[in-house]
């Protein structure tokens, strides 16, 4: 996907998963991630960026003890070329998908399958930790300054899945969807996405969006089956 996200989607994408701190370095905003992954530990370009600003962002990364890492939309070919010229290579190509909330709320959830609440229950935090959502990533959720909810999924009378959703105007973003291994491939992930959409509708959002690695074929198939389409794509760039 080579187009930029629309402004509402771009805003929700950033505001629903914020770094612990950002610092401007020339024409870049550098995120302090505190161990929460590349999304919040990367530098992203502002409209006035210049190639000469890249070393300033690198210096900010080093000051914080982070490896130099930039996040670029696929459509920003000038930035990608400038990073490539400095010896950067692509890591983790990622898609941003979106679907109309109305298309995901066309059928009710089975009874006691999904719940949306805040703050998260201890069982939700344990489900996240069993997957790839460590305490540092959970701290990202805690500091989101938007309407937000922790999603709890149940199957066979057991707490089996957790997720996070936050709404910024027209767009709600789904993050951190984890299903315990014993409960996968039984339809629960799809119901969790629909639960996020029901919550988003209550906030007045018309779209539900999420990010998924291009290499995650199973997740992409799930979202495609639910009606999600590609809205944008991005990648991380690190020194080779």
N, C-alpha and C positions, 0 to 999 in steps of 0.2 A: 504494500500500500504506500503510495507516494504523495498523498495529499496531507496537508496539515489538518489537525482537528479544528473544528469550529471553536470560536472563543468560549462559549459556554462549556463545552466539553473540556477544553484545555484548562479552564479555571477549576472545574470539578476534579480533574485529574491531579492537579497540584494540591488543592486545598484539602482533599480527602486523605492525603497520605504525606504529611509535612515532615521535614527534617526537624531535628531538635533546635537547630539554629541555621540561619543563612547569612552569608557575608558576601557583599558585592566585591568582585575582583575585576575591575575594568568592565567589559561588557558581558560578564558572566555572574550568575548567582551560584555560589558554592554551598552545598548542603553539608551539615554536620550530622552524620548518621548514627553515631554511638552504637555501632554494631548491628544496625537494623537493615543492612543490605544496600545494594547499589542504588536503588530508587531514591533513597534519601541521602546517600553519600556521594552524589554525583554533582557535576557542574552543568548548568543549562544556560544556553545563550539568551541574552536579552536582544531586543531589536537593534541596538547600537553596537553589537559586538564587532571586534576586528581581530584578525589573526594575531596581531601583536598582544592581544589580551590573554591568549592561551597560557603563556608563562605566569601571568599573575594568578590565574586560577590554579595552576599547578603549585605555586608557592603557598596558596591558602590550604590546599590539600596537605602539603608537607607540614605546615604549621600545626595542623590538627592531627597529624600522625596517620593520615589516610593516603592510600595510593591514589595517584592521579586518575580520575575517572570522569568522563563526560557523557551526557545523555543527549542524543540528537534525534529529532524526528527524521524519518526517511526522506521527507520532502526537502529538508534543509541540506541540499547538496553542497552548497558553498562551505558550510561548517564541516561536513564530512570530509570534503576535499582538504580543508585546512588541517584537520586532525590527522588525516592520512599522510599528508606531507611532513608532519612532525613525528611520524613513526607509530601512530596509533592504529589499532586494529579493532574490528567489530567483535563484540561479545554479546551473547544472549539477544538475538533479534526477537522483538516482541510486537504483538498486535494489540491494538485497542479495539474492542468490539462493542457494539451497542445494539439495543433492541427497544422497541416501543413498550412502555410499561403496560399499555392496554393489551398487547399481544401475550403478555406473561401472566395476566390476571383474569384470563378468560375462563378459568375453572378453579373451584375452591380447593384448598389443600385438604388432604385427608385429616380427620380429627387428630389432635395432639401430635401432629407431625412437625410443625414449625412454629417458633415463637421469636419475637423481636423484643429485646429489652436492653436496658442500660442502667447500671454498669453490668459487666459480664459476671456470670456465676463462676464459682471455682471450677466446676466441671467443664465449662467452656474453655477456660484458660488451660486446663489439663489436655483437652482435645487439641488445642492449638499447639501446645508444646510437644505433643506426640507426633505432630507433623513438622512443618518447617516454620512455624510462627513462634519464634522464641520470645522470651520476655522483652528483649529490645524492640522487636516488631510490635508486640502488644503495647509497649509504651508509645509507639506512634499513634495507635488508636486512641489511647487515653488523652493525647494532647490535641486531637482534631477539634477545631472550634466551629463545628457545623452540627446541625441535627444529625444524630447518629444512633445506631443500634447494633447490639451484638445478637447474632442469629443463633438459635439453638435448634438442632434437628434431632428428632427422635424416630427410632425404628425398633419394632419388636419390644416396646416398653423400655427402651434403653436410650440414654443420651448418646448420640452417635455422630454428630457433626456440629461444627461451629463455623461462623462467618462474621464478617463485619461489613456494614453498609453506612454510607454517609451521603447526605443530599446537599447540593449547592444549586439552588434555584431549579432550573428545568432538568438537571441531570443528577442522578444518584449513581455512586460508584460502589461496586462490590469488590471487597478485598478479603484475603485471608480465608478462603473457603477450604475447610479441611473435613474429610470424612474418615472416620476410623477404619482401618483396613478390613475388619470383619464385616463391615456394613457397606462396602463399596459394590458397585455394579448391581444395585438393587433399586435404583431410581431416586435415592435420597438426594443426591446432588442436584438433580433437576428441581425437586421440590424446594430445596434451599434457595435456589435462584428465584423461584416463584415467590417464596416468602419475602425475599429482598424486594421484589417488585411490588408486592402488596404494601409493604412498609413505605416504599418510595411513593406510591400513589397517595398514601395518607399525608405525605409531605408536599404534595403538589407537583412532583417531578413527572415528566412525560417520558423520560428515557432512562434506561438502566445500562450502565457501561462497566467494563472490566478490562483488565490487561491479562494476556495469556502468552506464554512463550510460544514462538513459532514451532518449536520442537515438541511441544506437548500435544501430540496428535489426539489422544483420548479426550482431553479437555476441549480441544477445538471442535471435535465431533459432537460432544455434548452440547456446546453452545450453538453450533450450527443447527442442530436438531431443534433447539428452542427458538430459533429465528434470529439469532444474532448475526450481524453483518460487520464487515471491517470498516472502521471509521478512520483509522490512522495506524501508523506503525513507527516504531522507534528502535534504537539500539544503544548499547553502551559501548564506549570506545576507551580502550586502555592501551598503555605502551606495550608494544609487541616485544 
